[in-house]
């Protein structure tokens, strides 16, 4: 049975598409026997926008491509079948649970799912320099890869995942 994981950030142009790509590849490496649909969306996304150029640059460093990515907004249809919903910030988790209370137990912070303290992975402030954006992208990819290892090792179901 194919399970679904949805990565969520604000605009679905940097953090969540990058996390989805890194997670997808790592799951194929550490858990090839499990089938996962890996997707991304944004809480305030404008539909159809490409991944940010810096996200594409980070993806290329990891041998991945985000060229086909187009942003989309979180919707009940996207969320309904997802085993896990992974957010970048606690405020996103709070907002999703307020709007979709039936997601209780399925929404997790990326840092917590990666086995780290449950902290936000903040968005890039406007005007931030390229080096800071690239560092953030590398952190997102590292956390997503660690989360894949945790998800693959977890056999107790979504309710047992951390924060």
C-alpha positions as CSV (number, residue, x, y, z in Angstrom):
1,X,0.0,0.0,0.0
2,X,1.4,3.4,-1.0
3,X,1.6,6.0,1.7
4,X,1.7,9.7,1.3
5,X,3.9,12.4,2.9
6,X,3.2,16.1,2.2
7,X,5.9,18.7,3.0
8,X,4.5,22.1,3.7
9,X,6.0,25.5,3.9
10,X,4.7,29.0,3.1
11,X,5.1,29.5,-0.6
12,X,6.1,26.0,-1.8
13,X,9.0,27.4,-3.7
14,X,12.0,26.7,-1.5
15,X,11.8,24.7,1.7
16,X,9.0,22.2,1.0
17,X,9.9,21.2,-2.6
18,X,13.6,20.8,-1.6
19,X,12.6,18.7,1.4
20,X,10.3,16.5,-0.7
21,X,13.1,15.9,-3.3
22,X,15.7,15.0,-0.7
23,X,13.3,12.9,1.3
24,X,12.1,11.0,-1.8
25,X,15.7,10.1,-2.9
26,X,16.7,9.0,0.6
27,X,13.6,6.8,1.1
28,X,14.5,5.1,-2.2
29,X,18.0,4.3,-0.7
30,X,17.1,3.3,2.9
31,X,13.6,1.9,2.4
32,X,13.3,0.6,-1.2
33,X,10.6,-1.9,-0.3
34,X,8.2,0.8,0.8
35,X,6.2,2.9,-1.7
36,X,5.6,6.5,-0.7
37,X,4.0,9.3,-2.6
38,X,6.1,12.4,-1.7
39,X,4.6,15.8,-2.4
40,X,4.8,19.4,-1.3
41,X,2.5,22.4,-0.9
42,X,2.4,25.8,0.6
43,X,0.0,27.5,3.1
44,X,0.1,30.7,1.1
45,X,1.3,29.4,-2.3
46,X,0.5,31.0,-5.6
47,X,-0.4,28.1,-7.9
48,X,2.0,27.2,-10.7
49,X,5.2,29.0,-9.6
50,X,8.6,27.3,-10.2
51,X,11.0,26.5,-7.4
52,X,13.2,29.4,-6.4
53,X,16.5,29.6,-8.2
54,X,18.4,29.1,-5.0
55,X,16.4,26.0,-4.2
56,X,17.2,24.7,-7.6
57,X,20.9,25.4,-7.0
58,X,20.8,23.5,-3.7
59,X,19.0,20.6,-5.3
60,X,21.7,20.5,-8.1
61,X,24.4,20.2,-5.4
62,X,22.6,17.0,-4.2
63,X,22.2,15.7,-7.8
64,X,18.5,16.5,-7.8
65,X,16.3,18.6,-10.0
66,X,13.4,20.9,-9.2
67,X,12.9,22.1,-12.7
68,X,9.5,20.4,-13.1
69,X,8.2,21.6,-9.7
70,X,5.2,24.0,-9.7
71,X,3.9,25.4,-6.5
72,X,0.4,24.5,-5.1
73,X,-1.6,25.5,-2.1
74,X,-2.5,23.2,0.7
75,X,-6.1,21.8,0.2
76,X,-8.3,19.2,1.9
77,X,-7.9,17.0,-1.1
78,X,-4.1,17.0,-0.8
79,X,-4.2,16.4,2.9
80,X,-6.9,13.7,3.0
81,X,-4.8,10.7,2.0
82,X,-1.5,11.8,3.5
83,X,-0.1,9.6,6.2
84,X,2.2,12.4,7.3
85,X,2.2,16.1,6.9
86,X,5.6,17.7,7.6
87,X,5.7,21.4,8.3
88,X,8.7,23.8,8.6
89,X,7.3,26.0,11.4
90,X,5.2,25.4,14.6
91,X,2.8,28.2,13.4
92,X,2.1,26.1,10.2
93,X,1.3,23.1,12.3
94,X,-1.0,25.1,14.5
95,X,-2.8,26.7,11.5
96,X,-3.3,23.3,9.7
97,X,-4.7,21.7,12.8
98,X,-7.0,24.7,13.4
99,X,-8.4,24.4,9.9
100,X,-8.2,20.7,9.5
101,X,-8.6,19.2,13.0
102,X,-8.9,15.7,11.5
103,X,-5.1,15.9,10.9
104,X,-4.4,15.5,14.6
105,X,-1.5,13.0,15.0
106,X,-0.4,13.3,11.4
107,X,1.2,16.8,11.4
108,X,4.9,17.0,12.5
109,X,7.7,19.5,12.4
110,X,10.5,18.6,10.1
111,X,13.1,19.0,12.8
112,X,11.2,16.6,15.2
113,X,10.7,14.0,12.5
114,X,14.4,14.2,11.8
115,X,15.1,13.4,15.5
116,X,16.2,16.9,16.4
117,X,14.7,19.3,18.9
118,X,11.3,20.6,17.6
119,X,12.5,23.9,16.3
120,X,11.3,26.0,13.3
121,X,13.1,25.9,10.0
122,X,12.5,29.6,9.2
123,X,11.9,31.0,5.7
124,X,14.5,33.1,4.0
125,X,14.0,36.8,4.9
126,X,13.6,39.1,2.0
127,X,17.0,40.4,0.8
128,X,18.9,37.6,2.5
129,X,22.2,36.9,0.8
130,X,22.9,33.9,-1.3
131,X,25.2,32.1,1.1
132,X,22.5,32.2,3.9
133,X,19.9,30.9,1.5
134,X,22.2,28.0,0.3
135,X,23.0,27.2,4.0
136,X,19.3,27.0,4.7
137,X,18.7,24.8,1.7
138,X,21.4,22.4,2.8
139,X,19.9,22.3,6.3
140,X,16.5,21.5,4.9
141,X,17.9,18.7,2.7
142,X,19.9,17.2,5.7
143,X,16.8,17.3,7.9
144,X,14.6,15.7,5.2
145,X,17.2,12.9,4.7
146,X,17.3,12.3,8.4
147,X,13.5,12.2,8.5
148,X,13.5,9.5,5.8
149,X,15.7,7.3,8.0
150,X,13.3,7.8,10.9
151,X,10.2,7.2,8.8
152,X,11.7,4.1,7.3
153,X,12.7,2.8,10.8
154,X,9.2,3.5,12.3
155,X,6.8,0.6,12.0
156,X,4.3,1.8,14.6
157,X,2.3,4.1,12.4
158,X,2.0,7.8,12.1
159,X,0.6,8.3,15.6
160,X,4.0,7.4,17.1
161,X,6.0,10.0,15.3
162,X,7.4,12.9,17.4
163,X,6.0,16.5,17.5
